[in-house]
Amino acid sequence: SIKVKVFPDQKKDEIIKKEDDRFEIKVREKAEGGLANKKVIEILAKYLNIPVEKLILIRGAKQRNKIFKIHK
């Protein structure tokens, strides 16, 4: 699993690797209507070089701390 701490409503999109399975992701989108989550998934998938469809949000849809897994 991959742990992500999200910072919505930032000046720019950015991903910061803290450990092999832990990231901080800043997104310009506000945390409304899933917009920030969608952007986080795009950024993380691109960083990991996997298709967006393979990244599954398993916990924290409405929270800053999220857990994703990669669907094989």
N, C-alpha and C positions, 0 to 999 in steps of 0.2 A: 504493500500500500504506500501511497505518497501523501504526506501531510503538507498542507498548504495554508498559510496565513494570508488572508486577502486584505488589501488596503484599497477600498473603492474611493472614487472621487478625487484622484490624484492628478497632478499636472501632466504626467506622462505614464505610458505603459512600461513596466519594467519587471524582470524576473531576477530574483536573487537566490542563488543556491546556498543553503545553510549547511546541509549534510546531503548524503547521497539520496535520501528519501524525504528531505524536508526543504521546502521553498517558501519564500515570501514573494508575493506577486502584487504589484501595484497596477491598478487600472484606472483609466480616466472615467469609465462608466460609474454611475451612481448605483447603489445597491437597491434597485427598484425593478420589479417585474423580471427578475432573473438576468438582467442585462450584464451585471458584473460577472455573474457565474459563467455566462456564455463566453465572455471575453477571456476570463481566466482559463477556461478549457482550451480556447484557441491558442493562447500564449503557451500554455503548458505542453499541448500536443506538438506545437511547432518546435519548442525547445527539445522535447524528447524524440522528435522526428518520427512521430506516429500519427496515423489518421485520427481526427477528432472523434470519430465514432468509437474508437477503441478505449477512450478515456471515460470511465464511469464514476460519477459522483456518488459515493456510498454513504457519506455522512456530512452534515453541516450545510445543507442547502440554504438555510436562513441564518447562518452564523459566519463569523469571520474565519474561524478555524474549520477547515474542510479536509475530508479524507477521500482520496481518489484511488481507484484501482485500474490497472490496465487489463482490458479484456483481450484475451489471446485469440 
